[in-house]
Amino acid sequence: MSTDSILKHAADVLSERSQTYGAPDKAMAAIAARWSLTLGHPVTPAEVVLCMIDLKLTRLARDPRHQDSMLDIAGYAAVLHEVTK
């Protein structure tokens, strides 16, 4: 898969997920609220996104060719932009 096709596919996935789960900033805020309760301290939407990227990086360390993890990292990078603007 080429760089352009990975980024286009990531954009398509983000659009699909937005329809399913709502706007990325609101979805990450909802996850942050849940994680804050679970962990017993405030978690920001940006921290949620960074942790999800870290999860995908851990998976890539096991298999650096795993296309889905690469795709997800590209998508989460775009979501990070959304939650920090």
Secondary structure, DSSP 8 states (H G I E B T S, - for coil): --HHHHHHHHHHHHHHHHHHH--HHHHHHHHHHHHHHHHTS---HHHHHHHHHHHHHHHHHH-TT-HHHHHHHHHHHHHHHHHH-
